[in-house]
Amino acid sequence: MTPRDRSRHPPALTPGYFSSVHRAPREALVPLDPEEADLSGPVFGTADIGSLDHDLIRNAARPGEMAIGPRILVHGRVLDEAGRGVPGALLEIWQANAGGRYRHARDGYLAPLDPNFAGCGRVLTDGEGAYRFDTVMPGAYPFPNGPNAWRPAHVHFSVFGWAFPQRLVTQMYFEGDPMIRHCPIVATLPDAGAVEALTARYDPANDRPMDARAWRFDIVLRGRRATPVEP
């Protein structure tokens, strides 16, 4: 297995992102030998995934209603370091609604909640490592990292392997968003290539005409081109 290139991923301590000062480890990291680690755990199967789990527009909506906001579909593949699709990977996503607010007790942003949008979904990759989510474009929102700090539109991704210790967490941004370069969290990434790796591309060939725009986001699990993950 190709080792992770840590220079591509954001360091745990980045004072420009205020929360990292409290979250970063204060001692040296201890490498974990995967041969000695306990990687046993549940195996996720298709029976665990509901028919609407991938559809954030409808999976929390009242009968006959849908989430509010510009409709999009986010799709791509989960790949290994050799570019091969990874089948059976469990992807979970969560995001703010179209107004930039999460359905969470600690979210105090004044934007309204959408009663038909929970902001979370999950899916298993198919035999080629492909996935798809139907959702709405998340809104930007302010956060307490300074006098005027904003998060650009983004979607959080969690990728599970065959056991719970095999989990990666990352974020996806949207091509062309001018707020990306102003975000203190994005600024923790070590180079422009890492930012590009976290930016979904508009994919008009896969739009649903008169319905939804498509965005493509591939996730590379290992190797020098691995998608940056949160420390």
C-alpha positions in Angstrom: 0.0 0.0 0.0 1.3 3.4 -0.9 1.9 5.5 2.2 0.1 8.8 2.6 2.0 11.9 1.5 1.3 14.1 4.5 2.8 17.2 2.8 -0.3 17.3 0.7 -2.7 17.3 3.6 -3.4 20.3 5.9 -1.3 20.3 9.1 -3.3 19.7 12.3 -2.2 23.1 13.8 -2.9 26.1 11.6 -3.4 29.2 13.8 -5.2 31.0 11.0 -8.0 28.5 11.4 -8.8 29.3 15.1 -10.4 26.0 16.0 -7.2 24.1 15.1 -5.4 25.7 18.1 -7.7 23.8 20.4 -8.1 20.6 18.4 -4.5 19.9 17.2 -2.5 17.1 19.0 0.0 18.4 21.5 2.3 15.4 21.3 4.1 13.7 18.4 1.9 11.4 16.3 2.4 7.7 16.7 2.3 5.6 13.5 -0.1 2.7 13.5 0.9 -0.5 11.9 -2.1 -1.7 9.8 -1.0 -5.3 10.3 -1.3 -5.0 14.0 -4.3 -2.8 14.2 -7.7 -4.3 14.7 -9.5 -3.7 11.4 -12.4 -6.0 12.1 -15.8 -4.5 12.1 -19.2 -4.5 10.3 -19.3 -5.0 6.6 -21.8 -2.6 4.9 -24.2 -4.1 2.4 -26.9 -2.8 0.1 -29.6 -3.8 2.6 -28.3 -1.0 4.9 -28.9 1.7 2.3 -32.5 3.1 1.9 -33.9 3.9 -1.5 -33.8 7.7 -0.8 -30.6 7.8 1.3 -28.8 9.3 -1.7 -31.5 11.9 -2.4 -31.2 14.8 0.0 -33.9 16.7 -1.9 -36.5 14.1 -0.8 -35.2 12.0 2.0 -36.4 14.3 4.8 -39.3 16.0 3.0 -42.9 15.7 3.8 -45.1 13.8 1.4 -45.4 15.7 -1.9 -42.8 18.3 -1.0 -39.1 18.8 -1.6 -36.1 20.7 -0.3 -35.8 24.4 -1.4 -32.8 25.6 -3.4 -31.0 25.2 -6.7 -31.0 21.5 -7.5 -27.7 19.8 -8.2 -26.4 16.3 -8.5 -22.9 15.4 -7.2 -21.3 12.4 -8.7 -17.8 10.8 -9.2 -15.8 7.8 -8.3 -13.8 6.6 -5.3 -10.3 5.5 -6.6 -7.2 3.9 -5.3 -3.7 5.1 -5.9 -3.6 3.2 -9.3 -6.8 4.9 -10.5 -8.9 1.8 -10.0 -12.5 2.2 -8.8 -13.2 1.1 -5.2 -16.5 -0.9 -5.0 -18.6 -1.1 -1.9 -17.2 2.0 -0.2 -19.7 3.7 2.1 -20.0 7.5 1.4 -21.8 9.8 3.8 -22.3 13.5 3.2 -23.6 16.4 5.2 -24.1 20.0 4.3 -25.9 23.3 5.0 -29.2 24.1 3.3 -29.5 26.6 0.5 -29.5 29.5 3.0 -26.3 28.3 4.6 -27.7 26.8 7.8 -27.3 23.3 9.2 -30.1 21.5 11.0 -28.1 21.3 14.2 -28.8 22.6 17.7 -25.5 24.6 17.8 -26.0 26.4 14.5 -27.1 29.9 15.5 -26.9 31.5 12.0 -30.0 33.6 11.4 -30.8 32.0 8.0 -34.0 30.0 8.1 -34.2 26.2 8.4 -35.8 24.3 5.6 -38.4 21.9 7.1 -37.9 19.5 4.1 -34.1 19.3 4.3 -32.0 17.4 6.8 -28.7 17.9 5.0 -27.4 14.4 5.1 -27.2 11.3 2.9 -25.3 8.1 2.2 -24.6 5.7 -0.6 -22.5 2.7 -1.5 -20.2 2.9 -4.5 -21.0 0.5 -7.3 -18.7 -2.1 -9.0 -16.7 0.7 -10.7 -16.4 2.8 -7.6 -19.1 5.3 -8.8 -21.5 7.2 -6.6 -24.2 9.9 -7.0 -26.1 12.2 -4.6 -29.1 14.4 -5.5 -29.1 17.6 -3.4 -29.4 21.4 -3.4 -26.5 23.9 -3.7 -25.4 24.7 -0.1 -25.3 28.3 0.9 -22.2 30.2 2.3 -22.3 31.1 6.0 -20.3 33.1 8.5 -18.3 31.5 11.3 -16.5 32.8 14.3 -12.9 32.8 13.0 -12.5 36.6 12.9 -14.5 39.8 12.4 -15.8 38.7 9.0 -15.0 35.0 8.2 -17.2 33.0 5.8 -17.2 29.5 4.6 -17.7 29.0 0.8 -20.4 26.6 -0.4 -19.2 23.1 0.5 -20.2 19.5 1.1 -18.6 17.3 3.8 -17.7 13.8 2.8 -17.0 10.8 5.0 -15.6 7.7 3.2 -15.6 4.3 5.0 -13.7 1.2 4.0 -14.6 -2.2 5.3 -14.2 -1.3 9.0 -14.8 1.7 11.1 -11.0 2.5 11.6 -10.8 2.9 7.8 -12.5 6.3 7.5 -11.5 9.5 5.8 -13.2 12.9 6.2 -12.9 15.7 3.7 -14.8 18.6 2.1 -15.8 19.4 -1.5 -16.0 23.0 -2.9 -17.5 24.2 -6.2 -15.5 25.4 -9.2 -15.8 29.2 -9.8 -16.7 30.1 -6.2 -14.8 33.4 -5.4 -15.1 32.8 -1.7 -12.8 29.8 -1.8 -9.6 31.9 -1.7 -10.9 33.9 1.3 -11.7 30.9 3.5 -9.3 30.4 6.6 -9.9 26.7 6.4 -9.0 26.4 2.8 -5.9 28.4 3.6 -4.6 25.6 5.7 -4.0 23.5 2.6 -0.3 23.5 1.7 -0.5 24.2 -2.1 -2.8 25.2 -4.9 -2.9 21.6 -6.2 -4.5 20.4 -2.9 -7.2 23.1 -3.3 -7.9 21.9 -6.8 -8.2 18.3 -5.6 -11.0 19.5 -3.3 -12.9 21.4 -6.0 -15.7 19.8 -7.9 -16.0 20.6 -11.6 -19.1 21.6 -13.3 -20.1 18.7 -15.6 -22.7 19.9 -18.1 -22.6 16.6 -20.0 -24.3 15.0 -17.0 -26.8 17.7 -16.2 -30.5 16.7 -16.0 -32.0 19.2 -18.5 -34.6 21.5 -16.9 -33.9 19.9 -13.6 -30.4 19.9 -12.1 -26.8 20.9 -12.7 -24.1 18.2 -12.3 -20.8 18.5 -10.4 -18.1 15.8 -10.6 -15.9 15.1 -7.6 -13.5 12.1 -7.6 -12.0 10.9 -4.3 -8.5 9.4 -4.4 -7.8 7.3 -1.3 -4.0 6.9 -1.4 -0.8 7.8 -3.1 0.7 11.2 -4.1 -2.5 12.4 -5.7 -4.7 11.4 -2.7 -7.5 13.8 -1.9 -6.6 15.9 1.1 -8.3 14.8 4.3 -9.0 16.6 7.6 -6.3 15.9 10.2 
